[in-house]
Amino acid sequence: MFFVTLIFVTVSFSLSPVNVGPQQKSLNASGDYYHVILDEHGGLTVLERIEFSNEGDVGVNRISFQIPYDSQEIIFVKQVIPEECPPGQTCLAIYREKAIPLTVEKMGGFTSMYLVKLNKSIGKGEHGALVVFYKVKRYSYFGIAESDFHFTTNSWPFKIEKTRVAVSVPKGFELKGAEWKGDTNYFPSTEDFENETLLVKSAPGYVWETGNRGPFFSFPASAKYSDSLLSERQYFFLGLFSGLLLSGAGILLWRFVIQKKRKSVE
């Protein structure tokens, strides 16, 4: 399988700079990863993991971000903290981190801008990560024909080196203009999905990747979505309709010829 790599970046300026703490500017994100589930009702379930480091001299204890959708619901925001391996045991990296729930505050005057206070401050030279789990209601509707699909990443007040978006769709649907990467049979339940705090970095799905996003900028992933079985059904019904139409025309032609012969005999 292949993945889509965009050689140019089309961004939307969605997060206005706000004075929520100058220390945020010292952060630099190495990666911003998304796994998006597009359901049959046109809703989005999104799990995001963003990893960053503090390149400044002052510790960072709060971070702001914006979700570019009005009808969204934040399920949780968690801070990912490395966990020490117990003495005398051998631990895999995947088991050596824990996610701590954070309190999310909506910033006044901004309908979709939020502020989180970290459980553990990110000091000079230290690394950190956040996991954001949210849903977007009635994102769009599946129509009879192809429809446009657009997903826009969240906006953060610091630079992001790499962005990866993986989109999973219901069985029988497809995104045209994008390539699938990973397990083609993977469609997680909500319970499994919200626990993908590390696996989200390589989640299967239709994948877009880009690099070097500036502060307050988001990244759009676009394609055409449709029911992959729709074309087959369309051809079936078109063939059925054409057959009935030709049969009806044949019957009318036959009746016309018979009547013409009868008149010629009389």
C-alpha positions as CSV (number, residue, x, y, z in Angstrom):
1,M,0.0,0.0,0.0
2,F,1.0,3.6,-0.5
3,F,0.3,6.8,1.4
4,V,-0.3,10.3,0.3
5,T,2.5,12.8,0.8
6,L,1.6,16.4,0.0
7,I,4.6,18.2,-1.5
8,F,3.0,21.5,-0.7
9,V,1.2,22.7,2.3
10,T,-2.3,24.3,2.1
11,V,-3.1,25.7,5.5
12,S,-6.0,27.5,7.0
13,F,-5.4,30.3,9.6
14,S,-7.8,29.4,12.3
15,L,-6.2,30.1,15.7
16,S,-5.7,33.7,16.5
17,P,-2.7,34.5,18.7
18,V,-3.9,35.0,22.3
19,N,-2.0,36.0,25.4
20,V,-2.2,32.7,27.3
21,G,1.4,32.5,28.3
22,P,4.5,33.5,26.4
23,Q,6.2,30.3,27.5
24,Q,4.2,28.3,25.0
25,K,6.3,29.8,22.2
26,S,9.3,27.9,23.5
27,L,7.6,24.6,22.7
28,N,8.4,22.8,19.4
29,A,6.3,19.8,18.3
30,S,8.1,16.8,16.7
31,G,4.8,15.2,15.6
32,D,1.0,15.8,15.5
33,Y,-0.8,12.5,14.8
34,Y,-4.5,11.9,14.2
35,H,-6.7,8.9,13.7
36,V,-10.1,9.9,12.5
37,I,-13.2,7.6,12.2
38,L,-15.8,8.8,9.8
39,D,-19.1,7.0,10.7
40,E,-22.2,6.2,8.6
41,H,-24.1,9.1,10.0
42,G,-21.5,11.7,8.9
43,G,-19.9,12.2,12.3
44,L,-16.2,12.2,13.2
45,T,-14.5,10.6,16.1
46,V,-11.0,11.9,16.5
47,L,-8.0,10.8,18.5
48,E,-5.0,13.1,18.4
49,R,-1.5,12.8,19.9
50,I,0.9,15.7,19.8
51,E,4.5,15.4,21.0
52,F,6.6,18.4,21.9
53,S,9.8,19.6,23.7
54,N,10.6,22.7,25.6
55,E,13.4,24.6,23.9
56,G,13.2,27.7,26.2
57,D,14.5,28.5,29.6
58,V,11.1,28.7,31.4
59,G,8.9,25.7,32.3
60,V,5.5,25.4,30.5
61,N,2.5,24.5,32.7
62,R,-0.4,25.3,30.4
63,I,-1.2,25.0,26.7
64,S,-3.9,26.3,24.5
65,F,-5.3,24.8,21.3
66,Q,-8.3,25.2,19.0
67,I,-10.6,22.6,17.5
68,P,-11.8,24.0,14.1
69,Y,-15.4,22.7,14.5
70,D,-18.4,24.4,16.2
71,S,-20.5,21.3,16.9
72,Q,-17.8,19.3,18.7
73,E,-17.5,17.5,22.1
74,I,-14.3,16.9,23.9
75,I,-14.3,13.5,25.6
76,F,-10.9,14.0,27.3
77,V,-7.5,15.6,27.1
78,K,-4.7,13.7,28.8
79,Q,-1.0,14.4,29.5
80,V,1.2,11.5,28.6
81,I,4.0,11.0,31.1
82,P,6.8,8.4,31.0
83,E,6.5,5.7,33.6
84,E,9.6,4.2,35.3
85,C,10.2,0.6,34.8
86,P,10.0,-1.3,38.2
87,P,13.5,-2.4,39.4
88,G,14.5,-5.8,38.2
89,Q,11.9,-6.0,35.4
90,T,12.3,-5.6,31.7
91,C,9.6,-3.3,30.2
92,L,8.6,-2.6,26.6
93,A,8.5,1.1,25.7
94,I,4.7,0.8,24.9
95,Y,4.0,0.0,28.5
96,R,6.2,2.7,30.0
97,E,3.9,5.7,29.8
98,K,0.7,6.7,31.5
99,A,-2.0,9.1,30.5
100,I,-3.3,11.5,33.1
101,P,-6.6,13.3,32.5
102,L,-6.5,17.1,32.5
103,T,-9.0,19.8,33.2
104,V,-10.1,21.6,30.0
105,E,-11.3,25.2,30.1
106,K,-13.0,27.0,27.3
107,M,-11.4,30.3,26.6
108,G,-13.8,33.3,26.8
109,G,-14.7,34.8,23.4
110,F,-13.6,31.8,21.5
111,T,-16.2,29.1,20.7
112,S,-13.7,26.3,20.1
113,M,-10.5,27.4,21.8
114,Y,-9.4,25.6,24.9
115,L,-6.8,25.9,27.7
116,V,-5.4,22.9,29.6
117,K,-3.3,23.1,32.8
118,L,-0.6,20.4,32.7
119,N,-0.3,17.9,35.6
120,K,3.5,18.0,35.2
121,S,5.3,21.1,34.0
122,I,7.5,20.7,31.0
123,G,10.9,22.1,32.0
124,K,13.8,23.3,29.9
125,G,14.9,20.5,27.5
126,E,12.1,18.2,28.6
127,H,9.7,16.3,26.4
128,G,5.9,16.0,26.7
129,A,2.8,14.8,24.9
130,L,-0.9,15.4,25.0
131,V,-3.7,13.1,23.8
132,V,-7.0,14.8,22.7
133,F,-10.1,12.7,22.2
134,Y,-13.2,14.4,20.7
135,K,-16.2,14.0,18.5
136,V,-17.7,16.2,15.8
137,K,-21.4,15.8,15.4
138,R,-23.2,15.9,12.0
139,Y,-19.9,16.7,10.2
140,S,-21.6,15.9,6.9
141,Y,-24.1,13.6,5.2
142,F,-23.5,10.7,2.9
143,G,-25.3,11.4,-0.3
144,I,-26.4,9.3,-3.2
145,A,-23.4,10.5,-5.3
146,E,-19.9,11.4,-4.4
147,S,-19.4,14.1,-1.7
148,D,-16.5,16.2,-0.6
149,F,-14.6,15.1,2.5
150,H,-12.6,17.7,4.5
151,F,-10.8,17.2,7.8
152,T,-8.9,20.0,9.4
153,T,-6.4,19.5,12.2
154,N,-6.3,21.3,15.5
155,S,-4.3,24.5,15.8
156,W,-1.5,24.9,18.3
157,P,0.6,28.0,19.3
158,F,4.0,26.5,18.3
159,K,5.7,24.9,15.3
160,I,5.0,21.3,14.3
161,E,7.6,19.4,12.4
162,K,5.4,16.5,11.2
163,T,1.7,16.0,10.8
164,R,0.0,12.7,10.0
165,V,-3.7,12.1,9.5
166,A,-5.2,8.6,9.1
167,V,-8.9,8.3,8.3
168,S,-11.0,5.1,8.7
169,V,-14.4,4.8,7.0
170,P,-17.2,2.3,7.4
171,K,-17.1,-0.9,5.5
172,G,-18.4,-0.3,2.0
173,F,-17.3,3.3,1.8
174,E,-14.1,4.7,0.3
175,L,-12.2,8.0,0.0
176,K,-11.2,8.7,-3.6
177,G,-8.0,10.7,-4.1
178,A,-6.3,9.1,-1.1
179,E,-4.4,5.9,-0.5
180,W,-4.9,3.3,2.2
181,K,-2.0,2.3,4.5
182,G,-2.1,-0.5,7.0
183,D,-4.6,-3.2,7.9
184,T,-7.6,-3.0,5.5
185,N,-9.9,-4.8,8.0
186,Y,-9.2,-2.5,10.9
187,F,-12.1,-0.4,12.2
188,P,-11.8,0.0,16.0
189,S,-14.6,0.3,18.5
190,T,-14.8,3.4,20.6
191,E,-13.4,1.5,23.6
192,D,-10.3,0.4,21.6
193,F,-10.0,3.6,19.8
194,E,-9.6,5.9,22.9
195,N,-6.8,3.6,24.2
196,E,-4.7,4.1,21.1
197,T,-2.6,6.7,22.8
198,L,0.6,5.4,21.2
199,L,-0.6,3.4,18.3
200,V,-2.3,6.5,16.8
201,K,1.2,7.4,15.5
202,S,1.0,4.6,12.9
203,A,-2.8,4.1,12.7
204,P,-4.1,2.4,9.5
205,G,-6.4,4.3,7.2
206,Y,-6.4,6.7,4.3
207,V,-3.2,8.7,5.2
208,W,-2.1,12.3,4.6
209,E,1.3,13.5,5.8
210,T,3.0,16.9,5.7
211,G,5.7,18.8,7.6
212,N,6.7,22.2,9.0
213,R,3.4,23.7,10.2
214,G,3.8,27.2,11.7
215,P,2.2,28.3,15.0
216,F,-1.6,28.8,14.9
217,F,-1.8,27.0,11.5
218,S,-3.9,23.9,10.7
219,F,-3.6,21.3,8.0
220,P,-6.5,20.1,5.8
221,A,-7.0,16.6,4.4
222,S,-9.4,16.4,1.5
223,A,-10.9,13.7,-0.7
224,K,-14.1,12.5,-2.3
225,Y,-16.1,10.0,-0.3
226,S,-18.7,7.6,-1.6
227,D,-20.3,4.2,-1.0
228,S,-18.0,1.8,-2.9
229,L,-21.0,-0.5,-3.5
230,L,-23.0,2.4,-5.0
231,S,-21.4,2.1,-8.4
232,E,-22.2,-1.6,-8.6
233,R,-25.8,-0.9,-7.5
234,Q,-26.1,1.9,-10.0
235,Y,-24.9,-0.3,-12.8
236,F,-27.3,-3.0,-11.7
237,F,-30.3,-0.8,-11.7
238,L,-29.2,1.0,-14.8
239,G,-28.9,-2.4,-16.6
240,L,-32.3,-3.4,-15.2
241,F,-33.9,-0.2,-16.3
242,S,-32.3,-0.4,-19.7
243,G,-33.5,-4.0,-20.1
244,L,-37.0,-3.1,-19.2
245,L,-36.9,-0.1,-21.5
246,L,-35.7,-2.2,-24.4
247,S,-38.2,-4.9,-23.7
248,G,-41.0,-2.3,-23.6
249,A,-39.8,-0.8,-26.8
250,G,-39.6,-4.2,-28.4
251,I,-43.2,-5.1,-27.3
252,L,-44.5,-1.8,-28.7
253,L,-42.6,-2.3,-32.0
254,W,-44.0,-5.9,-32.3
255,R,-47.6,-4.7,-31.7
256,F,-47.1,-1.9,-34.2
257,V,-45.9,-4.4,-36.9
258,I,-48.7,-6.8,-36.1
259,Q,-51.3,-4.1,-36.4
260,K,-49.8,-2.8,-39.6
261,K,-50.0,-6.3,-41.1
262,R,-53.6,-6.7,-40.1
263,K,-54.6,-3.5,-41.8
264,S,-52.7,-4.5,-45.0
265,V,-54.6,-7.8,-45.0
266,E,-58.0,-6.1,-44.6
